[in-house]
Amino acid sequence: MVLKNSRIEITDRVVGKLKNNEMNLYVEQEPIGKIKFSNDGPKYELKQGYEYEENKIYTYADISTSPDMKYVDCDDENGWC
C-alpha cells in the first residue's frame, strides 16, 4: 500500500451559515473558512489545506493506492509473472 497526496473536490459536502455579511463554511461541522461579501464581490478565506477554484472547493488528503495486482506475485527466477 502506498499513500499519495491527492486533491479532492468536497464542494457538495460544504455547508454555509450566514452571519454578519459573511458566510462561515463547514465540512462535517468543522469550520474550514468563510466567504466575505462586499461591493467588489465575494472573497474566500479558507484554512490551510483547502482551496477555492472555479466555483469548487478542494482539500488535500493522503489516499492509499495499491500496486497493480497483476505484478504483485512475480517469480523473477522462473521468468513468469
C-alpha atoms as an extended CHARMM CRD file, in Angstrom:
* protein
*
        81  EXT
         1         1  MET       CA              0.0000000000        0.0000000000        0.0000000000  PROA      1               0.0000000000
         2         2  VAL       CA              1.2840000000        3.4250000000       -0.9720000000  PROA      2               0.0000000000
         3         3  LEU       CA             -0.0110000000        6.8000000000        0.2620000000  PROA      3               0.0000000000
         4         4  LYS       CA             -0.4430000000        9.5010000000       -2.3460000000  PROA      4               0.0000000000
         5         5  ASN       CA             -1.3320000000       13.1180000000       -1.5320000000  PROA      5               0.0000000000
         6         6  SER       CA             -4.3240000000       13.8980000000       -3.7670000000  PROA      6               0.0000000000
         7         7  ARG       CA             -6.5480000000       16.9030000000       -4.4020000000  PROA      7               0.0000000000
         8         8  ILE       CA            -10.1790000000       16.0390000000       -3.6590000000  PROA      8               0.0000000000
         9         9  GLU       CA            -13.2610000000       18.0750000000       -4.5460000000  PROA      9               0.0000000000
        10        10  ILE       CA            -15.5120000000       18.4830000000       -1.4850000000  PROA      10              0.0000000000
        11        11  THR       CA            -17.9350000000       21.1390000000       -2.7420000000  PROA      11              0.0000000000
        12        12  ASP       CA            -21.0320000000       19.0030000000       -2.1840000000  PROA      12              0.0000000000
        13        13  ARG       CA            -20.0090000000       18.3580000000        1.4500000000  PROA      13              0.0000000000
        14        14  VAL       CA            -19.5430000000       22.0580000000        2.3380000000  PROA      14              0.0000000000
        15        15  VAL       CA            -22.2600000000       23.7730000000        4.3870000000  PROA      15              0.0000000000
        16        16  GLY       CA            -22.5130000000       27.5540000000        4.7350000000  PROA      16              0.0000000000
        17        17  LYS       CA            -24.0730000000       29.6250000000        7.5290000000  PROA      17              0.0000000000
        18        18  LEU       CA            -24.6860000000       33.3490000000        7.0310000000  PROA      18              0.0000000000
        19        19  LYS       CA            -23.5780000000       35.7180000000        9.7850000000  PROA      19              0.0000000000
        20        20  ASN       CA            -22.8690000000       39.4720000000        9.6060000000  PROA      20              0.0000000000
        21        21  ASN       CA            -22.4100000000       39.8130000000        5.8270000000  PROA      21              0.0000000000
        22        22  GLU       CA            -20.2000000000       36.7300000000        5.5700000000  PROA      22              0.0000000000
        23        23  MET       CA            -20.7800000000       33.0180000000        5.2090000000  PROA      23              0.0000000000
        24        24  ASN       CA            -18.9520000000       30.6320000000        7.5090000000  PROA      24              0.0000000000
        25        25  LEU       CA            -18.0630000000       27.3640000000        5.7610000000  PROA      25              0.0000000000
        26        26  TYR       CA            -18.0670000000       23.9140000000        7.3850000000  PROA      26              0.0000000000
        27        27  VAL       CA            -17.3340000000       20.3210000000        6.4180000000  PROA      27              0.0000000000
        28        28  GLU       CA            -18.9330000000       17.8370000000        8.8150000000  PROA      28              0.0000000000
        29        29  GLN       CA            -19.3440000000       20.6170000000       11.4060000000  PROA      29              0.0000000000
        30        30  GLU       CA            -15.6220000000       21.5290000000       11.2330000000  PROA      30              0.0000000000
        31        31  PRO       CA            -15.0340000000       25.1770000000       10.2410000000  PROA      31              0.0000000000
        32        32  ILE       CA            -12.9060000000       25.4360000000        7.0980000000  PROA      32              0.0000000000
        33        33  GLY       CA            -13.1520000000       29.1520000000        6.3260000000  PROA      33              0.0000000000
        34        34  LYS       CA            -15.5170000000       31.8840000000        5.2280000000  PROA      34              0.0000000000
        35        35  ILE       CA            -16.7500000000       33.9280000000        2.3120000000  PROA      35              0.0000000000
        36        36  LYS       CA            -16.8300000000       37.7020000000        2.8730000000  PROA      36              0.0000000000
        37        37  PHE       CA            -19.2520000000       39.6800000000        0.7280000000  PROA      37              0.0000000000
        38        38  SER       CA            -18.5240000000       43.2290000000       -0.4370000000  PROA      38              0.0000000000
        39        39  ASN       CA            -19.2070000000       45.5190000000       -3.3960000000  PROA      39              0.0000000000
        40        40  ASP       CA            -16.0910000000       44.0520000000       -5.0590000000  PROA      40              0.0000000000
        41        41  GLY       CA            -17.6080000000       40.5640000000       -4.9400000000  PROA      41              0.0000000000
        42        42  PRO       CA            -17.0770000000       37.5730000000       -2.6670000000  PROA      42              0.0000000000
        43        43  LYS       CA            -13.6760000000       36.9110000000       -1.0940000000  PROA      43              0.0000000000
        44        44  TYR       CA            -12.8380000000       33.3590000000        0.0030000000  PROA      44              0.0000000000
        45        45  GLU       CA            -10.7320000000       32.9200000000        3.1390000000  PROA      45              0.0000000000
        46        46  LEU       CA            -10.0670000000       29.2220000000        3.6440000000  PROA      46              0.0000000000
        47        47  LYS       CA             -7.9300000000       27.4190000000        6.1960000000  PROA      47              0.0000000000
        48        48  GLN       CA             -4.6430000000       25.8740000000        5.1280000000  PROA      48              0.0000000000
        49        49  GLY       CA             -5.2720000000       22.6520000000        3.2330000000  PROA      49              0.0000000000
        50        50  TYR       CA             -8.3990000000       23.9630000000        1.4750000000  PROA      50              0.0000000000
        51        51  GLU       CA             -8.6750000000       25.9750000000       -1.7340000000  PROA      51              0.0000000000
        52        52  TYR       CA            -11.3060000000       27.5090000000       -3.9940000000  PROA      52              0.0000000000
        53        53  GLU       CA            -11.0810000000       27.2930000000       -7.7770000000  PROA      53              0.0000000000
        54        54  GLU       CA            -13.7230000000       27.7280000000      -10.4960000000  PROA      54              0.0000000000
        55        55  ASN       CA            -16.7250000000       27.5700000000       -8.1200000000  PROA      55              0.0000000000
        56        56  LYS       CA            -15.4620000000       24.4290000000       -6.3690000000  PROA      56              0.0000000000
        57        57  ILE       CA            -13.7800000000       23.7870000000       -3.0250000000  PROA      57              0.0000000000
        58        58  TYR       CA            -10.9290000000       21.3080000000       -2.7160000000  PROA      58              0.0000000000
        59        59  THR       CA             -8.8580000000       19.7400000000        0.0470000000  PROA      59              0.0000000000
        60        60  TYR       CA             -5.7290000000       17.6010000000        0.0180000000  PROA      60              0.0000000000
        61        61  ALA       CA             -5.6530000000       14.1670000000        1.6200000000  PROA      61              0.0000000000
        62        62  ASP       CA             -3.4270000000       11.1180000000        1.6640000000  PROA      62              0.0000000000
        63        63  ILE       CA             -5.1270000000        8.3790000000       -0.3560000000  PROA      63              0.0000000000
        64        64  SER       CA             -3.9340000000        4.7850000000       -0.1940000000  PROA      64              0.0000000000
        65        65  THR       CA             -3.1820000000        3.1970000000       -3.5220000000  PROA      65              0.0000000000
        66        66  SER       CA             -2.4630000000       -0.4400000000       -4.1540000000  PROA      66              0.0000000000
        67        67  PRO       CA              0.1330000000       -1.7200000000       -6.6190000000  PROA      67              0.0000000000
        68        68  ASP       CA             -1.1870000000       -3.2290000000       -9.8230000000  PROA      68              0.0000000000
        69        69  MET       CA             -2.1570000000       -6.7210000000       -8.6440000000  PROA      69              0.0000000000
        70        70  LYS       CA             -1.0610000000       -8.4530000000      -11.8610000000  PROA      70              0.0000000000
        71        71  TYR       CA              2.5740000000       -7.6420000000      -10.9580000000  PROA      71              0.0000000000
        72        72  VAL       CA              2.4970000000       -8.4840000000       -7.2400000000  PROA      72              0.0000000000
        73        73  ASP       CA              3.3070000000      -12.2040000000       -7.2600000000  PROA      73              0.0000000000
        74        74  CYS       CA              6.0120000000      -12.2770000000       -9.9050000000  PROA      74              0.0000000000
        75        75  ASP       CA              8.5280000000      -15.1380000000       -9.9010000000  PROA      75              0.0000000000
        76        76  ASP       CA             11.5890000000      -13.4720000000      -11.3410000000  PROA      76              0.0000000000
        77        77  GLU       CA             13.7390000000      -16.5980000000      -11.0210000000  PROA      77              0.0000000000
        78        78  ASN       CA             11.4690000000      -18.7010000000      -13.2710000000  PROA      78              0.0000000000
        79        79  GLY       CA             10.5770000000      -15.8600000000      -15.6250000000  PROA      79              0.0000000000
        80        80  TRP       CA              6.8140000000      -15.6770000000      -15.1510000000  PROA      80              0.0000000000
        81        81  CYS       CA              4.5350000000      -13.0670000000      -13.7220000000  PROA      81              0.0000000000
